[in-house]
């Protein structure tokens, strides 16, 4: 009677760190304890990916390609498939969306200006972000879908005059 070596699987679940939505199209590498690549996985529409069948051993799973608009996760998991495992090991990776950083500065001396109320609209004129600049003169929000956007000042910082100048920026398909 010959015993077959025990094998197992690694399953990845990929979600958006902000709202928990599954993320499709994320690629992961599986590397064995010797640093040899043993497989890759890509998440489906449910944000899930299943490894090929793997023999008993220790593996590292890392994200190698983030979807457009998301930061590459620096997280890595060690997965240990043992003779007693005979199951699927599941790991959840969460990606934070890339962020847009808008900085308000004085046109006179370049000082960072907190307290400016800014509004960001898309090409259809819909407001996608609004808020006041923080102590560093910055307003930060998740990158929207690819497209052209406009920033307008709605309230000037204390001691400054409201500008009617609108600034246009573009977000590419890569989220840049």
N, C-alpha and C positions, 0 to 999 in steps of 0.2 A: 504494500500500500504506500503510495507516494502522497505526501502532503503538498498542496500548492501553496506558494507563499501568499500571505495575506496582502490584500491590496485595499486601497481606499481612494476617496475623492476629496477634493477641496472645492468648496463652493464659496463664491464671492457674491455679496449683495452690495450694490453701489447706490448711494442715495445723496441727495442734495442736503448739505448741512443745515440750510435755513428752513426748508419746508418738508424734508423727508421724501420728496419725490424720487422715484427710481431714475437712474441715469443710464442711458443706452450708449453703446459704442466705446466704452472705456476698456483699454487693453492692460493686461497684467502679465508679468513674467513669473514663472515658477522655476526656482533654482534649488538644486540639491545641496547637501552639506559640503560637497566638494566644490561648489561654485559653478557647477555645470547646469546650463539651461535644460530643463526637461519638458517644458511646454509653455504655451501662452493661452490666455483666455480673453474673450471679449464679451462684455455684458450685452444682454438682449434688451428688449423693450421693457422688461420687468426689472431691469437693473441687475440681473443675475447672470453668473457665468459659472460653468462647471468644468473642472479640470478633466484631463484624460485620466484613466485609471492609473494610479501610482502605487509602486511597491512600498513596503515598509521602509520608513526612513524619515529624515528631518528635511523640511523644505522651507524656503523663504518665498513669500508672495509679495510682490511690489507692483504698484501701478507704474506703467511705462508711458502711457499716452492718455492725457486728460482730454475730455471733450471741450469743444469750443466754449469759451466763457467761464471755464473753471480752472482753478489752480491745480497743478499736479500734486497729488497727495504724497507727502513725505513718509507716510505711515508704511511700515512693513510688518508682516506677521510671520511668526515661525509656526509652521504646522507640522505636527509629529504624527505620523501614521504608524501605529503599533500593531502587533499581532492581535491585540485585544480590540483595536479600533473597529474594524469591519463596518465602518459607517462613513458618512460624509461630514467633514469638518467645515463649519460655516464661519465666515469672517465678514464683518460689515465695515466697509470703507465709506467715509463721508467726505465729500468735497465741498469746499467753500467756493462760492462764485468769485470770479475776479471782481475787483472793486474799481470804481471810478473815483478819483480824488480830484476835487476842484479846490484850488487855493485862491483866496482873495488877498491881493496885496495892494498897498498904496502905490498909486502911479507917481507920487512925489518922491518917496524915499524907500520904497520896496518893503516896508514893514508888513508883516502878516496882520490881517485884519479880522478879528473875531466879531461875531454879532451881525454879519451881513446875511439877510434873508435871501436865499437863492431858490429859483424854481427851474427845473429841467423838464423840457417838453420834447415829445417825439415829432416826427414830420407831420403827423395828423393834428398836432397842437394839444395832444393829451399830456397831462402832467404825469411824469413817471417818477419824479423825486422832488422833494422840497424840504427845506430846513435851513437852520442858521449855521454859519461857520463856527467852528469850535475855537478854543484858545489858541490853536495853531493856525487859525484862518482857513481851516479846511472843512469841506463838506464831503462825506464819503457815502457811497451807496453801491449796491450790486450792479454789475454791468448788465444793461438791458440787451435785448436782441440786437443783431447787427442792424445798422441804420445810421441816419443823421439825426443829431439832437441839438437842442439850443438851450443855453443857460441865460437866464435873465435875473438881474437883481431886483428884488421886490421891496427891500428895506435896506437903506445904507447903514453901515456901522456908525456908532456914535461919533459925532464930530466930522462926518463926511457927507458929501452930497450924493444922492441917488443917481446912478448912471443909467441912461436909457440904452446903452450899448449892449447888444446881445452877442454872445460868443457861441459859435457853432463848432461841434466836434463830431467825429464819425467813429463808430464801433465796427470793426471788421468782422468777418465770419469767424476769425480765429479768436475773437474776444479782445482784440488789442485796440 
